[in-house]
Amino acid sequence: MISNKLKAMSLAAVTSSAALFASSAQAVEIEYWQYFFDARVTAMEQLIENFEAANPDITVTMTHFPYADYRTKVAAAIPAGEGPDVVQLFYGWLNDYVAADLIQPLPADTFSTAMVDEEFFPMVQAMKDGDNYWALPTAVRSLALFYNERLLEEAGVEPPTTLDEMVAAARAMTKKDGAGNITQVGMTAGMTAQDHHWWREVLVRQMGGEPYLDNYKTVNYNTEAGQKALDFYVNMAEGDDPITAFGFMDEPQAAFKAGRAGMHIDGSFRIGSLNKTRGLKWGVTELPATSDGTRSNYSSYWVNAITTKAEGEKYDAAVKFMEYVTSDEAMQIWLDVVGELPAKPSVGMTEANANDDTFGPFIRGLAYANTTKFANESGQRQLMVEMVERITLEGMSAADSLAIAAEAEQKLLDDYYASN
């Protein structure tokens, strides 16, 4: 009898060991990479925890890098068979990632073009090529006008609804020292932040122009509308009664967070960090319209994609992870933690979200937003920076600097599309 019991125990031990081995053999670990932004990391940690709870056979390891190093790290790791299985990238980098063979198309049986076209906001269709999507976002962004409640109240002005009201409110909040140096700006300014989007897709359109033609392959802002937009922007700092200063406190968002700026145009992703800024009372409203009610906005997004490193069981796990991070649940979590807008109307356009005091202005802005299709996002942004610097540092006329920028950007676009 003891012998039979020992045999049974031995058999159970073998069975248990086999089961443990099988479970271990089935466990898959995948890597996820994104750039470091505190709120984004917090949100992704929560998504990974939820995903692993629902998929105990899959472990997701997250790695993040400073923004300045991110693209270099990704470009070096994947060709070497290392790094992420799922990677986050800015939508404007998609062409570069495809050309460098860093990512692979999403499986059409899981992410059919018909399904994505129906369920997501239209701007994500820039990620589509033929019968496949290459990447998809958890969230999208738009711009809005942040304002410092204390400074507005102190100046006796209301949150503006038009560009004229914005300038007047900014003037009332601008402060100078005895030597005439600006110590507090009414409005932030800087093409290195979000202003190049505001100028390109908002101000140019509000002045009656269209920044690009031919699906963003032809520059079209070297026009009367483009010059009006540039004059308006530069005169905020260079006019007879300036309401801002380029380079004030180095970064526009830093000046606003420090309480030294009355208003600041930024993306919805800024909400998370502003919520953590102690002592700052702020509000947000839609981007100011023209006096005749013309509105425009800019929408962008970061996407997730499956890398060419992911194969076999890692590929299957990566597909499952992509399904979760593009789910309604994940989008609501991302909105709550990061402040970026859901990529699906089913989440973004709920009554609670669309009318929210904080998120609502951004969500409503999606209705009239345009998405720039970049060939080289960083290169095209730098041309806008140089356009303003030629005026402010070299004394060049706005018309001449605008013409130089347009010519340089057209060459950049021509060179890119000739080789792609």
Phi, psi and omega in degrees: 000316176300320181298317179296322180294319178297320178297319180294318179296319180296318179296320179296320180295318179296315180299317180296317179296320179296318180296319180296319180295318180297318180297318180294323182292329182277342182293136182235139175242129176238156180252139175238131180241140171211166176281159184279121169212119194312309183294325179293319179296316178300316180295316182292326175301319179292319179295318179297318178300315179296317181296315181294327177295324180275343181228074186297347179271001181235131174247133179246122178255124181260136173233139178225153183229158172303146184306319184297332183261351194298307185296323179297317180297315180297314183297331180275325188285311189296314178299337179273005181076020181239180174083211193280153168264329172235132186231145175263136178214154177288141184304329181289350179266357189305312182302320180294319182291323177292313181299326181275003179059041179268335182230163179236156182298150174289146182296129184293335180286337179260321182239068181294148179298324180297317180294313182294316179302325183280323190265338185255160173299147187303331185298340181288349181293349173295345180270002186261141174219108181066238183265011184224149166262141179269334184197162179214147179269155165276327184216159174238169182233153165220177180256156173205172182258112174277145176222148179274113185299320182294316182290324176297315181295319179298324181274352180071035180236162180256159174304130186283153175245344179235165178297320178297318178294325179297314180296317180296317179295319180296320180297321180291337182261352181284134179236147179229155176272184184298335180270001180089007178280137180288125178252345177211123182268144175282335182214137176281162178205141178168117181293343179285343178266235183263359186292333178294329174288317180299317179294311189290305189265347183249295186297317179301317179291322180293334178274006175099009182253183175223119190294329182219158174234176174054049178058043176070024176261347182235123179289135184222023181259358176278067187222178176299319179295319179297320180291322176300317180296318180291319177300315180300314184294309183294324182293342175300328181253332188251000181286181182296329181229076188298146178247003180202177176215126177296134180083007180297120183056028175072305183236134180305316182293330178292320179296319180291316180296330180279358181076021181254011179222135181286321183218157186202127176269127183205175180272165181296339178295344183284344186302315184302315181287326178293325178297337181264001181274108185292138175083356181262118175258116186225159174225178182214145179218165180298155177305139181300140176271171171285173181296336178265010174090008180288127180240154171205165179205171178236136177238137176220178179192156169259143183239164172248142181219157176268128185278165178288349176288330185286119179223158174058229183293331176292323177296314179300319179293322179295322178297316178299318180294320177299321178299319182287315184289351174251017179274163178301319181299314181296322181293323178292320177298316181298320177298313183293323186269316186262325183093003175278149192278143178303142181277357179240137175301332181299336178256313185292324187263020171294155183301319182295316183285314184294334181255008180294139182301326182268308184280331186307312180302324178289315181296317178296329179294339179296335183294336181231030182266152174238146181247118178289129175267102185277143166271321179213092188302312182292322179293320180290325175295317181298327178295327176289322177300311182294328178300315180287321181297324179297328180281312187279329184258330184252352179076017179289151178290153179299321181297316181291318181293322177298317180296319179296316180298316182296317179295317181293320181290323178297320177297318178301315180293316180299315180297319182295309185287340176289332182255003179229000000 
